[in-house]
């Protein structure tokens, strides 16, 4: 953890106490008295002007989240005019904007940064950033003071002209969690969670809601995967681009955006012709809490930081912050700023606990794993049994599998790479498999100008079973693994996806033990190529061989008698990408 944590802790309110759980009011008051007495002995004049400034000033560099900077700059100007002193030297606070992620990544060295991130005081938009620093850079000087400079709850915003009277009630109502093809036309937008507190908090809120609602781990993983994919499609690199996308929404695909209440106010002041309306969800929300963090151990600087902290907690400072659309420490707001006519509510939403350091790390890993583009070789069974009709559909197994696979294409980003094989027995001279479409980016175009995504979709729909064909499953597995090993891309998730309606059926062909031996000799933990098999239909009688193959490659095997369930299984298979490291081990 960061050093000297809690050195400046002030007595929290009842609300803060419930949220943070940091001891009793008596203990907090006693600690505050000790601080005040100690500072007084050191000659710090906190609550008024001193006897004048000495020959030199103490320059206090304050880095502030951009949306808070205008108000803090005004407060710093008033503070400097009042000539507060430490040891007979005037404290001069200098406020500048600093992206919260930039500061955190500069301290931890875990990401790219831009601009100057050094400061004596740091006021990020959320406590998630200092917690992230403390978990990744234990020697960093990160002193929490217990002060929340301002507060703003996360809400769901939608253009007022397209807002539905039937508002969402929970976080799981906001983001689609269904199988491919079941998503709504609406685009849910967040700012990149690796750089945004509101984006990361959205993942956290969804994670908690789905954990509570899911009956088992498989259901949770599948629904969380669907939600993450939906958010990936609506991710913006920064707030400005997210605002631009929101303002350009239309009735055909009205976007919604997860943002802070104060961000809705800022958006509306800049987009009067396309105002947004906030929605407050019934299952609670997370608050941006703008913590006051000290990043210095120098005695003079830390005492100057305490003087400025007292100033920004004054009644006059609180009024200035409310003018900018923030809430106060007890949830109070200025009804003339956050107006009911614009959809804002005076009543403070129910506050949910903030994410822990472990949750932050895990959710970021989930996000990054799904963000990594896929490289998938899809192999489809075209044996004679695929001509059988699926009861109640009027369609053959081949038709249902092709349609489900085409829907599964929606799960992949345009820059993902996919290829298609078909297999049975002797489909390509003496080979039991053949390439239908090469592995290419879905957004790539062929000589006729057709996108590869469309080429694959058409090929899946047009596949025809071989009436006399059997199921040379093991030879096809081996050939696919050899091809994916030869063309392995370390910057992508390399996967083999097999769809079959039967067990291995190729008299005189490769046996399971030989396949397992070959896979063992080729596989490498540093170059994983999981094999995922979806076996469907009543002809699949033995899942155990497919499970052995999956276990040997880090994949999975699924079986269902109903091919119409393939879409849901796609989600379960894709959720392997967010399996925890502990489960992988």
TIZAFI-984935 format. One record per atom (N, C-alpha, C): residue in three letters; x negated, y, z negated. Coordinates in steps of 0.05 Angstrom, whole numbers, plus 5000, padded with zeros to 4 digits. Example, Ala and Ser with C-alpha at 12.3 -4.5 7.8 and 13.67 -1.06 7.14 Angstrom:
<vovexs>
ala473648864844
ala475449104844
ala473649344844
ser474349554858
ser472749794857
ser474250014843
</vovexs>
This chain:
<vovexs>
unk498349765000
unk500050005000
unk498350255000
unk499350485007
unk497850735007
unk497150814979
unk495050964976
unk494051034950
unk495751264937
unk495851264911
unk497251474895
unk500151494902
unk501451274908
unk504251274916
unk505951364892
unk507751554897
unk509551644876
unk508451854857
unk506151964864
unk504752154846
unk506552404841
unk508052474861
unk509652724858
unk512652664855
unk513352424847
unk516152344848
unk517952524831
unk520152624843
unk521952794829
unk524352634820
unk525952734802
unk528252594792
unk530352574814
unk531052324824
unk532952294845
unk535752324836
unk537552384855
unk540452394849
unk541552114844
unk544152104836
unk545351844832
unk545351694858
unk545851834881
unk545951704907
unk543151594914
unk541151764910
unk538451674916
unk537651444899
unk538451454874
unk537751244855
unk538850974864
unk541350984873
unk542450734883
unk541050634907
unk540250814925
unk539050734950
unk536150634945
unk534650774928
unk531850704926
unk531250514903
unk533050524882
unk532650344859
unk530050394845
unk529250644839
unk526650704828
unk526750794799
unk527950634782
unk527750694754
unk530050874744
unk530050924719
unk532151074706
unk531751374708
unk533951514703
unk533751804704
unk531951914682
unk531951784659
unk530151874637
unk527251854645
unk526551634657
unk523751594665
unk522951794687
unk524751844706
unk524152034727
unk523852314716
unk525552394697
unk525452654685
unk522852684669
unk522152484655
unk519652494639
unk517252524658
unk517252384680
unk515052404699
unk514952684711
unk517252794717
unk517353064728
unk516153264708
unk516853234682
unk515953424662
unk512853404659
unk511753164661
unk508853134660
unk507553284683
unk508753254707
unk507653384730
unk507653694726
unk509953794718
unk510254084715
unk508254194694
unk508054054672
unk506154144651
unk503354134661
unk502653914675
unk499953884685
unk499254104705
unk501054164722
unk500554364742
unk500354644730
unk501954684709
unk501854944696
unk499154984682
unk498054774670
unk495454784657
unk493354844678
unk493754734702
unk491754774723
unk491955044736
unk493955204727
unk494155474737
unk495855504763
unk497655314768
unk499255334792
unk501855484785
unk502555684800
unk504955834795
unk506955754816
unk508755574808
unk510455434828
unk512955594835
unk514055734816
unk516855834821
unk516956134823
unk514856254832
unk514956544836
unk512256634846
unk511856894848
unk509257004857
unk507356994834
unk504756974841
unk502656974821
unk501857264816
unk499457294806
unk498457564800
unk496957684824
unk497557574848
unk496157674871
unk494157464882
unk493357504907
unk491557304920
unk488657384917
unk487057174917
unk484157224915
unk482957284942
unk480457224945
unk479057304969
unk479557124992
unk480556884988
unk480956695010
unk483556545005
unk484856465027
unk487356325026
unk486856025027
unk488855875018
unk488855585021
unk490755525044
unk489655415066
unk491255365089
unk492455085086
unk495055065086
unk496554815084
unk497754745111
unk496654535123
unk497554445149
unk499854245146
unk502254315157
unk504654155154
unk505554055181
unk505553795185
unk506553665210
unk509353575205
unk511253655223
unk514053625218
unk515353495243
unk517253315239
unk518853205261
unk520053435277
unk519953425304
unk520653655320
unk523353785314
unk525453625309
unk528053745304
unk528253905278
unk526353845260
unk526253985234
unk524554235235
unk522854245256
unk520754455257
unk521854745257
unk524054805272
unk524955085271
unk525655185243
unk527155025229
unk527955105201
unk525555115183
unk523754925185
unk521354915167
unk519455145174
unk519255225199
unk517555455207
unk518655705194
unk521355745194
unk522555975181
unk521955975151
unk522355745139
unk521855725110
unk518955775104
unk517155675121
unk514255725116
unk513656025118
unk514956165137
unk514556455139
unk515356595114
unk517756525103
unk518656655078
unk516756575055
unk515956335055
unk514156235034
unk511556395034
unk510356435058
unk507856585059
unk508156875051
unk510556995058
unk510957275050
unk511157305020
unk511957095006
unk512257104977
unk509557074962
unk507456994976
unk504756984965
unk504656804940
unk505456554944
unk505056354923
unk502156284920
unk501256234896
unk498356194892
unk497655934878
unk495255854882
unk493955634868
unk491155734860
unk490555744835
unk487955844825
unk487356114837
unk489356284838
unk489056564847
unk488456584877
unk488956364892
unk488756374921
unk491456334933
unk492156504952
unk494756474965
unk494956214982
unk497156084980
unk497655854997
unk499055945022
unk497955875045
unk499055955071
unk499855695086
unk502455655088
unk503455405101
unk503755455131
unk502655275146
unk502855285175
unk504255045185
unk506655085197
unk508354865206
unk508054825236
unk507854575245
unk507754515273
unk509354255278
unk510354225302
unk511653985310
unk509753745313
unk510553515305
unk508953265309
unk510853035310
unk510752895332
unk512452655335
unk511752455314
unk513752345301
unk513352165278
unk511751925285
unk512351805309
unk510951565318
unk508051635324
unk507551865335
unk504751945341
unk503051945316
unk504152075295
unk502652085270
unk502151805258
unk504251645258
unk503951375247
unk501951215262
unk502051225289
unk500251065305
unk497351165304
unk497051425299
unk494351535296
unk493151435270
unk494651415249
unk493651315224
unk492951025225
unk494750865237
unk494350575238
unk492650475261
unk492450645282
unk490950565305
unk492450355321
unk495150335318
unk496650115330
unk498150195355
unk497750445365
unk499150525389
unk498050785400
unk498850845424
unk497951085438
unk499051335424
unk497451545423
unk498451795411
unk497752025429
unk499152245426
unk498652495441
unk498652725422
unk496852915427
unk496853155410
unk495353115384
unk495253335369
unk493853335343
unk495753225322
unk494853015308
unk496552885288
unk495652915259
unk493353055255
unk492353095228
unk493953305213
unk494253275187
unk495653475171
unk495253405142
unk495853605125
unk495753565096
unk498453465086
unk500653555098
unk503353465092
unk504653365117
unk506053145114
unk507353015137
unk510352985130
unk512053085147
unk514953045143
unk516052905168
unk515952645169
unk517052495192
unk520152485190
unk521452385210
unk524352375209
unk525352155191
unk523751955184
unk524751735169
unk522451605152
unk523251495130
unk521451345112
unk520251095125
unk521451005148
unk520450765160
unk517550815169
unk516851055176
unk514151105187
unk511951085165
unk512251225142
unk510251175121
unk510150895111
unk512450755111
unk512450475103
unk510850305123
unk511250365149
unk509750225169
unk506750275165
unk505950525160
unk503150585155
unk502150435131
unk503650425110
unk502750295085
unk502349995090
unk504049875107
unk503749585111
unk501449525130
unk500649715147
unk498649655167
unk495949785161
unk495949985144
unk493450125138
unk493450195108
unk492849985092
unk493050015063
unk491250225051
unk489050295065
unk487250495054
unk488050785061
unk490150815077
unk490951085085
unk492051235061
unk491451495061
unk492551665039
unk495351745047
unk497251615035
unk500151665040
unk501451685012
unk501851925003
unk503051964977
unk505952054979
unk507751874971
unk510551934971
unk511252114947
unk512752324952
unk513452514931
unk516252474920
unk517852294933
unk520552264925
unk522452474935
unk521452654951
unk523052874962
unk524052814990
unk526652834994
unk527852815020
unk528553105028
unk527153205048
unk527453485056
unk530253535068
unk531253345084
unk533853365096
unk534853075101
unk537353055109
unk538452785114
unk540452805137
unk540652585152
unk542552575174
unk543252275181
unk545852205180
unk546551925185
unk546551865215
unk546051605221
unk546351525249
unk549351485256
unk550051575280
unk552751545289
unk552651445318
unk554951375329
unk555151305357
unk556451535372
unk555051635392
unk556051875407
unk556951795435
unk559151915443
unk560251865470
unk561252125481
unk561052165507
unk562052415518
unk565052445510
unk565652685501
unk568352725490
unk570552675511
unk570052735536
unk572152695556
unk572652405562
unk570752225555
unk571151935559
unk571551785533
unk571551925511
unk571851785485
unk574451635484
unk574351395474
unk576651225471
unk577951265444
unk580551285443
unk581851315417
unk581551065400
unk581050835413
unk580550585399
unk577550575393
unk576750715372
unk573950735366
unk572850465356
unk570250415361
unk568950185350
unk568950205319
unk569149975307
unk569249975278
unk566749865265
unk565149705279
unk562749585268
unk560449605288
unk558049555278
unk555749575296
unk555849355317
unk556949115310
unk557148905330
unk559248965352
unk561049155346
unk562949235367
unk561649425387
unk559449545379
unk558149745396
unk556549615418
unk555049415412
unk553149295431
unk554049015439
unk554148945464
unk554948685473
unk553248465462
unk554548245453
unk553048015442
unk553847755456
unk555247785479
unk556247545493
unk554247435514
unk555047215526
unk553447085547
unk553347255572
unk551547195591
unk551447345616
unk554147345630
unk554847575641
unk557347605655
unk559647705637
unk559147705610
unk561247785592
unk560948075582
unk558648205590
unk558248475581
unk560248675592
unk560648885578
unk562349105587
unk560849275607
unk562249445621
unk560949625640
unk559549865626
unk560049905601
unk558950125587
unk555950075581
unk554350285583
unk551550275577
unk551050385550
unk549850235532
unk549150325505
unk546250415506
unk545850665499
unk543150785501
unk541950825473
unk539350765472
unk537750825448
unk535050935458
unk533651085442
unk530951155448
unk529150925439
unk527050875455
unk525350645451
unk524750595421
unk525550365410
unk525250315381
unk522350315372
unk520450275390
unk517650275381
unk516650555376
unk518250755384
unk517451035380
unk519651205367
unk521851085361
unk524151245351
unk525351115326
unk525751275306
unk527051175281
unk529951095287
unk531351255303
unk534151185309
unk534350925325
unk532450885343
unk532450635359
unk531850395341
unk529750425324
unk529050205307
unk531250145287
unk532450355276
unk534650315257
unk537050185270
unk537450235296
unk539650095310
unk539149795310
unk536749715315
unk536049425314
unk536549315286
unk535749465267
unk536049385239
unk538949355231
unk540549545239
unk543449535232
unk544749295247
unk544149255272
unk545249035287
unk544348765274
unk541748755268
unk540648505256
unk542248435230
unk542748635213
unk544148585188
unk547048505193
unk548348635212
unk551148575218
unk551448295230
unk549648215247
unk549747955260
unk549047735240
unk547147785223
unk546447585202
unk548847525185
unk550247735178
unk552647695160
unk554847555175
unk555147605201
unk557447495215
unk556947215228
unk554347145231
unk553746895245
unk553946655227
unk555246445237
unk555446195220
unk552946035218
unk551046075236
unk548545915235
unk546346065250
unk543945965247
unk541546105259
unk541646105289
unk542645895302
unk542745895331
unk544646105342
unk546946135329
unk548846335338
unk547646615334
unk546346655311
unk545046915306
unk542946975327
unk541146785333
unk539046835352
unk540146895380
unk542246755388
unk543346795414
unk544647075416
unk546247145396
unk547547405396
unk545647635393
unk543547595377
unk541547805374
unk540047845400
unk539447625414
unk538147645440
unk539847795460
unk542447735461
unk544247875479
unk544348175472
unk544448245447
unk544448525438
unk541948665446
unk539648535442
unk537048655449
unk536848705479
unk537848505494
unk537748545523
unk539548775532
unk541848795520
unk543649015527
unk542349285520
unk540949295497
unk539549545490
unk537249605508
unk535749395516
unk533549425535
unk534449565560
unk536749485570
unk537749605595
unk538449895592
unk539049985568
unk539750265564
unk537650425548
unk535250325548
unk533150455532
unk532050695547
unk531650915533
unk530351155544
unk527651195530
unk525751305545
unk523051335534
unk522951535512
unk524651745513
unk524651945493
unk527452065491
unk527852245471
unk530452355467
unk531452535490
unk529652685502
unk530452855524
unk531652695547
unk530352465554
unk531352305576
unk533952175568
unk534252105543
unk536751985533
unk539052185535
unk538452435526
unk540452645528
unk541252695557
unk539352685575
unk539952735603
unk541752515614
unk541152265607
unk542852045616
unk545652055604
unk545852145579
unk548452165567
unk550152385580
unk548952605586
unk550452825598
unk551352765626
unk549952575639
unk550652505667
unk552552265668
unk553752185646
unk555551955646
unk558152005662
unk559451795670
unk561951815685
unk563951615676
unk566351635686
unk568551465676
unk568051165684
unk566651115706
unk566150835714
unk564350685694
unk562350825684
unk560550705665
unk559850905643
unk561750975626
unk561251185606
unk559151095586
unk556951235584
unk554851145565
unk555551235536
unk554551075517
unk554651155489
unk551751145480
unk551151305459
unk548451325450
unk548451315419
unk546551165408
unk546151165379
unk544151385373
unk545051575357
unk543251805349
unk544151905322
unk542552085311
unk543252195286
unk545452405290
unk546852455268
unk548952655268
unk547852925277
unk545552995266
unk544253245273
unk543453255303
unk542753025314
unk542053015342
unk544553065360
unk546852975351
unk549353025365
unk549853325366
unk549453455343
unk549753755342
unk547853895361
unk545253805361
unk543353925379
unk544053875408
unk544953635414
unk545853565441
unk548053755450
unk550053785432
unk552453945440
unk551754245443
unk549854345428
unk549054625431
unk547654665458
unk546454455469
unk545054485495
unk546654385518
unk548954255513
unk550554145535
unk553554205529
unk554054465529
unk556854545523
unk558854455544
unk557854395569
unk559654305590
unk560054005590
unk558553865573
unk558853565571
unk558453485542
unk560153585525
unk559953545496
unk560353255489
unk558853165467
unk559152895457
unk560752895432
unk561952665426
unk563652635402
unk562452405385
unk561952455359
unk560852245343
unk562952055332
unk562151795329
unk563851595316
unk562451485292
unk563851455270
unk562851355245
unk563851075240
unk562050885238
unk562750605237
unk563350515208
unk565250325207
unk566350235181
unk564350085164
unk562349955177
unk560549785161
unk558049935151
unk558150195151
unk555950355140
unk553950425161
unk551950575152
unk549850655171
unk547250715156
unk545250775172
unk542650855161
unk542251155164
unk540851275145
unk540351555145
unk537451625152
unk537051815169
unk534351935172
unk534052105147
unk531752075133
unk531552205106
unk529252405104
unk527652445125
unk525652655126
unk524052675099
unk522452475093
unk520952475068
unk518552675069
unk517952785046
unk515752965043
unk513252805034
unk511352775052
unk509052605047
unk506452775046
unk504852725025
unk502252865023
unk500052675033
unk498252785050
unk496152625062
unk493352705054
unk493152835032
unk490552925022
unk490152854993
unk487652814985
unk486952764957
unk485452994945
unk484953204961
unk483653444951
unk485353574930
unk484353644907
unk485953744885
unk487354004893
unk485854184906
unk486954444913
unk489254414934
unk488854234953
unk490854194974
unk493254054962
unk492953854945
unk495253724934
unk496953904917
unk495654084902
unk497154284886
unk498554484904
unk497254564926
unk498554734946
unk500954604958
unk500654344964
unk502854184976
unk505254174956
unk504654164930
unk506854154910
unk508254424909
unk506854644912
unk508054904912
unk509954934936
unk509054844959
unk510854864983
unk513154674980
unk512754434969
unk514954244965
unk517154374948
unk516354514926
unk518354644909
unk519954854925
unk518554984943
unk519855194959
unk521955074978
unk521254854991
unk523154745011
unk525454604998
unk525354574971
unk527554454956
unk529354664943
unk528854914949
unk530355134937
unk533155154949
unk534855304936
unk537655334946
unk537655484973
unk535955684976
unk535755825001
unk534855645024
unk532955465018
unk531955285038
unk534155085046
unk535654995026
unk537854805032
unk539854935051
unk540555185047
unk542455315065
unk541355345093
unk538755395095
unk537555415122
unk537655155137
unk537254925123
unk537354665135
unk540154585143
unk542154665127
unk544954605135
unk545654765160
unk544454995164
unk544955155188
unk544055005213
unk542154815210
unk541154665233
unk542454395236
unk544754355223
unk546254105227
unk545453875210
unk543653915191
unk542853705172
unk544853695149
unk544753485134
unk546153455109
unk544253495085
unk545453575063
unk543853605038
unk543453345024
unk542153345001
unk541453094986
unk543952944977
unk546153074973
unk548652934964
unk550552894987
unk549552925012
unk551352885035
unk552853135043
unk552453365030
unk553953605036
unk553153705064
unk554953845077
unk554453965103
unk555754235105
unk555054385126
unk556254635131
unk558554585151
unk561054615142
unk563254565160
unk563554745183
unk562054975182
unk562055155205
unk560055075226
unk558254885219
unk556254785238
unk557154515248
unk557454325230
unk558554065238
unk561554075234
unk562854155255
unk565754215253
unk567553975257
unk569853975245
unk571753755249
unk572753755278
unk572953985290
unk573954005318
unk572053845337
unk569453835330
unk567553695347
unk567353395339
unk568953315319
unk568953035311
unk567352965287
unk566053165275
unk564353105251
unk566153075227
unk565252915208
unk566752865183
unk565252985159
unk566753115142
unk565453235119
unk564653015099
unk566152805098
unk565552585079
unk563052435088
unk561252385070
unk558752255077
unk559351955083
unk558251845105
unk558651565111
unk557351385089
unk558251135088
unk556950945070
unk554150895079
unk552250915060
unk549450885067
unk548550595062
unk547250485082
unk546050215079
unk543150235071
unk542050025058
unk539250035050
unk537350075074
unk535150205069
unk533150235090
unk531649975095
unk530649935120
unk529249695126
unk526549675110
unk525849435103
unk523349395089
unk521049385110
unk518549395100
unk516249375117
unk516349125134
unk517148895121
unk517248645136
unk519348655158
unk521648775152
unk523748795172
unk522848965196
unk521449185190
unk520449355211
unk518649205230
unk516749055218
unk514848905234
unk516148695251
unk518048545238
unk519348325252
unk521148425275
unk522648645270
unk524448745291
unk522848865314
unk520648995308
unk518949095329
unk517848865346
unk517048645333
unk516048415348
unk518248295365
unk520748275354
unk522948185370
unk523248355396
unk523248615392
unk523648795414
unk521448765435
unk518948755426
unk516748735445
unk516648475459
unk517448255446
unk517547995459
unk519547995481
unk521948105477
unk523948115498
unk523248325519
unk521648525511
unk520848725530
unk518848615550
unk517248425542
unk515348305561
unk516848175584
unk516048235608
unk517448115631
unk517047815632
unk519147685642
unk519047395645
unk517947315672
unk516947075673
unk516146945698
unk517246665696
unk519346615711
unk520946365707
unk521146215734
unk520545955732
unk521045775754
unk523645615747
unk525745665761
unk528345525757
unk528545295776
unk529245065765
unk529444815781
unk532244705777
unk533544655799
unk536344565799
unk536644285811
unk538044115797
unk538643845805
unk540543855829
unk539843715851
unk541643695874
unk542143405880
unk542043235860
unk542642945864
unk545642905870
unk546342665879
unk549042615887
unk551142655866
unk550442615841
unk552442645819
unk553342935816
unk551843125828
unk552643405826
unk555143465843
unk556043265859
unk558443295874
unk560943245858
unk560643135834
unk562943075817
unk564343335809
unk567043315807
unk568543545800
unk568643585770
unk568443835761
unk568643915733
unk571643925726
unk572543765708
unk575443755701
unk576544035695
unk578844095706
unk580144345700
unk579244585715
unk577144555732
unk576044785746
unk576544785776
unk576944545787
unk577144515816
unk574444565830
unk572244565815
unk569644615826
unk567844375820
unk565844345836
unk563844135831
unk561844225810
unk560344035799
unk558244105781
unk556244295794
unk555744245819
unk553844415834
unk554844705835
unk557344735841
unk558445005843
unk558545145816
unk559245005795
unk559245125769
unk556445195760
unk554545015764
unk551745075756
unk550645305772
unk551245315798
unk550245535814
unk551345805805
unk554045815799
unk555246065790
unk554146145763
unk553745955744
unk552646025718
unk549746125720
unk548245995738
unk545446075741
unk545346355754
unk547146415772
unk547146685784
unk547746895763
unk549646825745
unk550247015723
unk547847045705
unk546346825701
unk543946835684
unk541847025694
unk541847085720
unk540047275732
unk540347555719
unk542747615709
unk543247875697
unk541547915672
unk540547695660
unk539047725635
unk536247825640
unk535347835665
unk532547905670
unk532348185682
unk530148315674
unk529648585684
unk528848575713
unk528948795727
unk528248805755
unk525348735760
unk523648785740
unk520848715744
unk520048435735
unk522048285726
unk521547995720
unk521147845745
unk519547625743
unk519047465767
unk520547195764
unk521947125785
unk523446865785
unk523046725812
unk522946465810
unk522946295834
unk524946065831
unk525445925853
unk527545715852
unk526545475868
unk526845245854
unk526444985867
unk529044825865
unk529344625883
unk531344425880
unk530044155879
unk531343955866
unk530043695865
unk532243475865
unk531343245874
unk532942995872
unk530942775877
unk531242615899
unk529242425908
unk528942465938
unk526342475946
unk525742495975
unk527142725988
unk527042955976
unk528343195988
unk526543336008
unk523943286006
unk522043416023
unk519943216032
unk520643056053
unk519042836062
unk518742646038
unk516242606029
unk515742416006
unk515942555979
unk516342815979
unk516542955953
unk519442965944
unk519742975917
unk522442975906
unk523443255899
unk522043455907
unk522643735901
unk521743905924
unk522944145926
unk521944335946
unk522644615937
unk521144805947
unk521545085940
unk523845195957
unk525645325943
unk527845465957
unk527245765960
unk526045875938
unk525246165939
unk522646185922
unk520646335932
unk518146365917
unk518546525891
unk516546505873
unk516646675849
unk515746955856
unk517647135854
unk517147415861
unk518747595841
unk518047845840
unk519548035824
unk522348065835
unk524248085817
unk527048095826
unk527648345842
unk526048555839
unk526548805854
unk525048805880
unk523348605885
unk521848595911
unk523748545934
unk523048635957
unk524748595981
unk523348426001
unk524948266016
unk523748096037
unk523648256064
unk522948116085
unk522648246111
unk525248366121
unk527448256112
unk530048366121
unk531048596103
unk529548656082
unk530248876064
unk531948786041
unk532448526038
unk534148426016
unk532448395991
unk533648485968
unk532248455942
unk532148155934
unk530048085921
unk529647805913
unk531847715895
unk532847885878
unk535147815860
unk537547715877
unk538147855899
unk540347785916
unk539747525931
unk537247495939
unk536447245953
unk536847005935
unk535947025910
unk536346805891
unk539246755886
unk540846965882
unk543646925877
unk545046775900
unk544446855924
unk545646725947
unk544746435950
unk542146385944
unk541046115946
unk542345925925
unk542746035901
unk544045875880
unk546945795888
unk548345985900
unk551145935907
unk551245745931
unk549145735948
unk549245585972
unk548145295970
unk547045225947
unk545744965944
unk547744735949
unk546844535963
unk548544305969
unk547244045958
unk548843885944
unk547743625934
unk547143435956
unk545343245951
unk544743025970
unk546342785961
unk548342705976
unk550142485967
unk548742235958
unk546542165970
unk545141915963
unk542741975945
unk542342215936
unk539942285921
unk540142195892
unk537842095882
unk537542035853
unk536242265839
unk535242205814
unk534242425797
unk531342365789
unk529442475805
unk526642435799
unk525742665780
unk526642635755
unk526242855736
unk523342885728
unk521942665722
unk519242685710
unk517242785730
unk517342685755
unk515542785776
unk515843085780
unk518343175778
unk518943455783
unk517843625760
unk518243535735
unk517143675712
unk514143715716
unk512743505723
unk509843515726
unk508943705748
unk510243685771
unk509543865793
unk510044165785
unk512244215772
unk512844485763
unk510744585743
unk510044415724
unk508044505704
unk505344555717
unk504544385737
unk502044435751
unk502144705766
unk504444755779
unk504645005794
unk504545255775
unk505945235753
unk505945465735
unk503245505721
unk501845285716
unk499145305705
unk497245435725
unk497445355750
unk495745465771
unk496145765775
unk498545855772
unk499246135778
unk499846285752
unk498846195729
unk499546315703
unk499046615702
unk500846765690
unk500547055686
unk500447115656
unk498247185645
unk498047235616
unk499647475606
unk500347655624
unk501847895617
unk504847845618
unk505747595622
unk508547535624
unk509147285608
unk511747245603
unk512647005590
unk513146795612
unk511446595613
unk511646385634
unk513346155625
unk515546095640
unk517545905631
unk518345725655
unk518845475649
unk520145295668
unk522945235658
unk524945285675
unk527745245667
unk528945025685
unk529744805673
unk530844585688
unk533844555683
unk535444535704
unk538244475702
unk538844205715
unk539844015700
unk540343745710
unk542843625698
unk544143445713
unk546643325703
unk546243025697
unk543642945696
unk543242655691
unk540542595679
unk540242345669
unk537642255659
unk535842205682
unk533242165676
unk531342085697
unk532341825710
unk532441835737
unk533441595752
unk531941585778
unk529641445777
unk527941425801
unk526341165799
unk527640935806
unk526340675803
unk523540675816
unk521540575801
unk518840565811
unk517340825808
unk518641035798
unk517341295795
unk515941325769
unk515141565762
unk513641625738
unk515241565713
unk513841455693
unk515041395667
unk514441625648
unk516041635626
unk515841855607
unk513041865594
unk511941635587
unk509341645573
unk507141765591
unk507241705617
unk505341825636
unk505642125637
unk508142215639
unk508642505640
unk507642635614
unk508242515591
unk507342635566
unk504242655565
unk502942455575
unk499942455575
unk498942675593
unk500142705616
unk499342915634
unk499843195623
unk502143235610
unk502743495598
unk500843565576
unk500143365560
unk498343405537
unk495543485547
unk494643375569
unk492043435580
unk491943715592
unk494243815601
unk494244085614
unk495044315596
unk496544255575
unk497644475559
unk495444605542
unk495844855536
unk493945015520
unk495545215503
unk494945235477
unk496345435461
unk495945725471
unk493645775484
unk493146045494
unk494446105520
unk495645895533
unk497045935558
unk499645775557
unk501445855540
unk503945705536
unk505745715560
unk506845485567
unk508845465588
unk511145285578
unk512945395563
unk515145235552
unk517045125574
unk517844875571
unk519844765589
unk522544765574
unk524444895586
unk527144905575
unk528944755593
unk530344555583
unk532144395599
unk535044425589
unk536744475608
unk539644485603
unk540844245617
unk541644045602
unk542843805613
unk545843815609
unk547343765630
unk550243795627
unk551643565642
unk554143505633
unk555743305646
unk555643045630
unk557642875635
unk557842615620
unk555742415627
unk554242455649
unk552242265658
unk549642285641
unk549442495625
unk547042525608
unk547542365583
unk546042145580
unk546541965558
unk544241965537
unk541942075545
unk539642055527
unk538142315527
unk538442475507
unk537142735505
unk534342705493
unk533642485481
unk531142455467
unk528642505484
unk528542395509
unk526242445526
unk525942745532
unk528142885537
unk528043165543
unk527043325519
unk527843235495
unk526943365471
unk523943325467
unk522843085473
unk519943045471
unk518443225490
unk519443255514
unk518143435533
unk518143725524
unk520443805513
unk520744075502
unk518844115479
unk518643925460
unk516943955437
unk514043975445
unk513243825466
unk510443825474
unk509644085487
unk511544245497
unk510944495511
unk511844745496
unk513144715473
unk514144945459
unk516745045470
unk518244865484
unk520744945495
unk523144845480
unk525344775494
unk527744685481
unk529344525501
unk531044345490
unk532844185507
unk535744215497
unk537544265514
unk540344305507
unk542044115524
unk544244025512
unk546043835526
unk548943915521
unk550443915542
unk553343965540
unk554743805561
unk557143715555
unk558743575575
unk560343765593
unk560244015586
unk561844215600
unk559944415614
unk559644395640
unk557844585654
unk558644875652
unk561144935645
unk561945215642
unk560645345617
unk559445175600
unk558045285576
unk555245365582
unk554345335607
unk551545395614
unk550845685607
unk552645875612
unk552046155606
unk551346195577
unk552846075559
unk552246105530
unk549545965523
unk548945745537
unk546445605532
unk544145775542
unk544545915564
unk542446105573
unk541546285550
unk543546395536
unk542946575514
unk541346435493
unk542146195485
unk540646045465
unk537845995474
unk537545915499
unk534845865510
unk533146115509
unk534346335518
unk532846585519
unk532046685491
unk533646605471
unk533146695444
unk530646565432
unk529446365446
unk526946245437
unk524846465435
unk525146675450
unk523046885451
unk523047045425
unk525147025408
unk525147175383
unk524946985359
unk524046735364
unk523546555342
unk521246655326
unk521346645299
unk519346755283
unk516746595285
unk514546735280
unk511946605281
unk511746365262
unk513146385239
unk513046165220
unk514445915233
unk516645955247
unk517945735260
unk516345615282
unk514745785296
unk513045685318
unk510845505306
unk509845575283
unk507845415270
unk508945155259
</vovexs>
